[in-house]
Amino acid sequence: MNTKSTAAAVLVTASIVAVVVTGCSTPPVPSDGVSGPMAVSSSPTAWAAPVAADVADDLAALEGEFDARVGVSVVDTGTGATVSHRADERFAYASSLKVLAAAQLLHDVPAGERDEVVTWTAADVEAAGYSPVTSEHVADGLPLVQLAEAAVRQSDNTALNLVLDRIGGPAALDQGLSDVGDMTTEVVNSEPELNTIEPGSTDDTSTPAAFAADLLALLDGRWLADGDRALLLDWMSGNPTGDALVRAGAPSGWVVADKSGGAGGVRNDIAVVTPPGRDPIVVAVFTTRNDPDADYDDALVARTARVVLEALPAPE
């Protein structure tokens, strides 16, 4: 358990956070505003709306139907509207972490060093598990930037481990997250160990609120330069691993850039959702089946996303 654990451990047994749709303060942005692709608006529109009590009922019904715990944190960067449910409870983050590891690599490694070819062994692939890209390149290796893309776009486990190695290991990513304000996420292990959560441990867990805040840090310029942000969002766009998740629950025509995660009964998706003509909406959905022997269900994430996105009011 790392240095974040003591302060965060009390959240493990946190009580249910009621779903609320309210106005919130403007997401942090640099004093000179933010420009570039998918940048957060520096002046969201103020609005007022009643609490959407039906959202709480709908999510509770989904938890009952799937015998699962559902955590949600949603922030509309244009209006400041939020939706949350169990947003401060801990969940295993599984492969959703890969997009944050890729972000840290883009932050740490200069562009001129990203074409460095990295090699690995067949034993590395076997130990890591699911590795659809790196398993095909044991003989020749891949440039570092392609490994980061494989970790995000194809959820390649060996690629994640190599990215972590390049930035200094899980502890370095943990520190990088702290540097952008995430004092909650506990990055301890690489693949595949990060998918095994011991009872009572906060290792390799986070909260929907923390991951949503991490996505906001990506968008508002605190973490990545404009070009690197655009590259990362491209890696998150159109990847098949997320087709049945938030993308499936978003209205037609809304663009979804996401990173899925799943292991056993855990199924997550974190996403930047952009409606036509509007600022992006940050979505973090974490789900865990209550039965430790049950498999995850993509439909739970998709239906949760549909409920919370429909709850957000349109800009005035």
Helices and strands as residue ranges (DSSP letters): H 5-8, G 9-13, E 20-22, H 53-66, E 68-76, E 82-85, E 91-92, G 94-96, H 97-108, G 111-113, E 117-118, H 122-128, G 134-136, E 142-143, H 144-153, H 157-167, H 170-179, G 193-195, E 205-206, H 208-219, H 226-235, G 240-242, H 246-249, E 255-263, E 266-274, E 281-289, H 298-311
